[in-house]
Amino acid sequence: MNMEKPTPGNIWCYKQNKVSYIVDDIINKYPEIDKDFLYETLYKYGVFKWFAVRRDLIKLKNSWRKMLAGWNYRKKDKKEKGRHWMLAYCSQEIRRLCHSDRWTVQDNDRRAAEWFNKLNDKNKTGLYFYDKKIWRENIDLKKEEM
């Protein structure tokens, strides 16, 4: 764990984009704080959701790049229609991510997912993350809703 002060020269040396990293740093500095309390607080205020949305935005950007690579821009009328369609499509996708459910956790943070699963056990929601099959089914259902 690197506890030195961040500077413009070393900011890229820090791990990022996992709730567990935030919890670990706070626990290292203040060991008397309960980990579950930190996870709950970060969850309540949307940190889990926005880390998940950030990860989904990166995936979305990569899918757009692949989609645009296959387009043929030779005819002007098709080009204009394609641009309009692509802008509308991108806008819908970003809106879907930004308005996504807050009851979620990012798919690459195992410890946060374990905490989330315990929370679901208490609330009897039946939703569990970090089980790739269930996670995939949830993603497929969201795509069908659109």
MODASUL-V671616 format. One record per residue. RES is the residue in three letters. BURIAL is 1 if it has 16 or more other ideal C-beta (glycine too) atoms within 10 Angstrom, else 0. Layout:
res = [RES	RES]
burial = [BURIAL	BURIAL]
//
This chain:
res = [MET	ASN	MET	GLU	LYS	PRO	THR	PRO	GLY	ASN	ILE	TRP	CYS	TYR	LYS	GLN	ASN	LYS	VAL	SER	TYR	ILE	VAL	ASP	ASP	ILE	ILE	ASN	LYS	TYR	PRO	GLU	ILE	ASP	LYS	ASP	PHE	LEU	TYR	GLU	THR	LEU	TYR	LYS	TYR	GLY	VAL	PHE	LYS	TRP	PHE	ALA	VAL	ARG	ARG	ASP	LEU	ILE	LYS	LEU	LYS	ASN	SER	TRP	ARG	LYS	MET	LEU	ALA	GLY	TRP	ASN	TYR	ARG	LYS	LYS	ASP	LYS	LYS	GLU	LYS	GLY	ARG	HIS	TRP	MET	LEU	ALA	TYR	CYS	SER	GLN	GLU	ILE	ARG	ARG	LEU	CYS	HIS	SER	ASP	ARG	TRP	THR	VAL	GLN	ASP	ASN	ASP	ARG	ARG	ALA	ALA	GLU	TRP	PHE	ASN	LYS	LEU	ASN	ASP	LYS	ASN	LYS	THR	GLY	LEU	TYR	PHE	TYR	ASP	LYS	LYS	ILE	TRP	ARG	GLU	ASN	ILE	ASP	LEU	LYS	LYS	GLU	GLU	MET]
burial = [0	0	0	0	0	0	0	0	0	0	0	0	0	0	0	0	0	1	1	1	1	1	1	1	1	1	0	0	0	0	0	0	0	0	0	0	0	1	1	0	0	1	1	0	0	0	1	1	1	0	1	1	1	0	1	1	0	0	0	1	0	0	0	0	0	0	0	0	0	0	0	0	0	0	0	0	0	0	0	0	0	0	0	0	0	0	0	0	0	0	0	0	1	0	0	1	1	0	0	0	0	0	0	1	1	1	1	0	1	0	1	1	1	0	1	1	1	0	1	1	0	0	0	0	0	0	1	0	1	1	0	0	0	0	1	0	0	0	0	0	0	0	0	0	0	0]
//
